[in-house]
Amino acid sequence: GLCADWHLLRFSSEWLDPAPQEPIMASLACLLEAFRAGELPHGRSPGATPISATEEGRKLFADWRKLGEVLWVPAHGGNPPIERMSSLACPSYLGESVLDEKAELAARRVANGAGLEAAARAMASAAGLVHPKRLAAQDFSSGRWGDPLDWEVFGEALGMEAFNPVPADEGPTPLAETLERNLGARLSDARWWKRIMQAPMRFDYVQRRLLSTSRREIAWLQTLPVRSADSVDGAGVPPVCLGGLFLRSAWSMLGSRYLPYVSLPLPEAQVGGPEDIATATACLRRLGVQTSVTPTGLICCLHLLRAGGCKEVEFYAELYKEVADADLRTDSQAYGESQKKAASQVIFVPNRGFVNTKESTWEDTGLVQWLADIPALEAHYGRFGPSLKHFFENMVHVSQGPQDWQPQAFLHALRRLVEQVDAAVSLGDGASLPGAPVAPQTLLSDISKVAMEIYCLLALACLTVATSEKLAVGKAIAAERLVLLKVEGQSMPKRLSADEAWWDVDDDLTEVPTVISLSLKTHYGERCDLEGFFIDIVKVRPKITRDELRKLLRRPMEAAQLTHWGGLTVCDIENYSLMQTSADFRPPGWTPQGEEPEEVGAQGGVRNDDGGGAGAGGGAGAGAGAGAGGGAGAGAG
């Protein structure tokens, strides 16, 4: 009472000149101490408490508010230099000052150029206030005269307007930028929560501000930056905002070192009771912190583990299990489609990394899957319980099998088949291909069978993609020589380009078994859907004619390195003795030893001694006979 009386009597004019700011603040500091001690302006009330939840507490606030209507305090900028406390706005927000050197410098520049009145208007605008409303002096939030949070609580009790960083839908005020630098770190600091929980008056004020504030203000608070990546538990975790934190006591077992945490004082710290811990947890939840294990939090946790570089399959398995259990408990109602889609982006495979749902299965489907290099997740997660199968198959919908894969998967399988055949040929007796589901000799003997299965699946996959992607598939097969054959009786399998392959033979070649043995129809004709695939997509010849075959075999051989695979050569068409005597398949200008050069007739035709001839008339025919040399020959005209 004496403090209040002295202050009112000593500082009774708004035009004290010069404004005695030091003694005013000293007197207010005495009143603040009386307020914190539970005093009323007219004397102590037995049993009074500053907590507004009680009837006596509400009376205390009411009495102090009445005093605020007549109490003079220093104001920031403009005239008069002091103002009634209830007419001012608080210069701090949850103990963080909204006035810094930058704001003060800007105010002085305006004052020097346009006067104090203009500076006062500019500051009011920056604070989101309507002139002539002003902020209280910076001494309230500087820390010189005591904790700014205590002054903030005291100012509220005396009717001072609370600072609102987001007063309208247009966004935060310019002065709110000052808060964005440190406020997030303050609200996520366990030491700060311990300090305010040790002072019931502060704690009551903070929880009232946070739990009853507007949606705009909460949305702004949730976006406050907390700290940089190098100060978050777990190297590599990107910078986070306040709404991206996790309560350590609830999440540390699941997130380990990979999550950005916020902590509250432990019960053994003897700071507040269980009710205070529950209230503080509610405040953090309001700020967007994941305070308990929830479906949404689990999805966020998965993505943060990925961002933090987690490679331990056990952590992912535990989170997948928690997600699946939450879904099973709610009869598959815990997650919406958007959340399931988010979960599908975090499918971790050991030694592989993260894969798409279309690039993985739960069960292993066999050799083609191994060649396509598509992982079977059961091998990694089956040991963690049956709920993992529910997560992968029913929630994120991994592929059920090859029928769900994209064409690129089968192109990869063809490339790997070439590689693994090379590897199998090079292996010694008793050796095996790493990870292969079949023995090397089985793979070598079943090349055509395996290739046909891949082609069938690739043709099926091409039915569901755009024309441009189909053309890309055909070009890849043609350019990479991925038309694969295993001709009976030949040791080396064939690896052909589209130009070297044909689906069927023309009528005049139906009696040439070697040409028929190289046709794709011979190897893959039992599947009717492959004819269209090879002709329309891969662009092989529908039928090979004798003229096309001659031109094909006279082309220079490509210098491609086929390793243990063979290309198309003259030897594949006829035997060596026939190749020597047949002019159809001779390189230009080549004549066997002991034979006269070819004679050119009057019509431009070439006569051979093998019983056949080539004429310029353009007709086609086939003949065989015995020449002077005694050899058998075949010719085409």
Buried (B, 14 or more C-beta within 10 A) or exposed (E): EEBBEEBBEEBEEBEBEEBBBEEBBEBBBBBBBBBBEBBBBEEEBEEBBBBBEEEBBEBBBEBBBBBBEBBBBBBBBBBEBBBBBBBBBBBBBBBBBBBBEEBBEBBEEBBEEEEBBBBBBBBBBBBBBEEEBBBBBBBBBBBEBBBBBBBBBBBBBBBBBBBBBBBEEEEBBBBBBBBBEBBBBBBBBBEBBBBBBBBBBBBBBBBBBBEEBEEBBBEBBBBBBBBEBEEBBBEEBEBBBBBBBBBBBBBBEBBBEBBBBBBBBEEEEEBBEEEBBEBBBBBBBBBBBBBEBBBEBBBBBBEBBBBBEBEEBEBBBBBBBBBBBBBBEEEEEBBEEEBBBBBBBBBBBEEEEEBEBBBBBBBBBBBBBBBBBBBBBBEBBBEBBEBBBBBBBBBBBBBEBBEBBBBBBBBBBBBBBBEBBEBBBEBEEEEEBEEBBBBBEEBBEBBBEBBBBBBBBBBBBBEEBEEEBBEBBBBBBBEBBBBBBBBEEBEBBBBBBBBBBBBBBBEBBEEBEBBBBBBBBBBBEEEEEBBEBBBBBBBBBEBBBBBBBBEBBEEEEEEEEBBBBBBBEBBBBBEEEBBBBBBBBBEEEEEEEEBEEBEEEEEEBBBBBBBBBBBEEEEEEBEEEEBEBEBBBBBBB
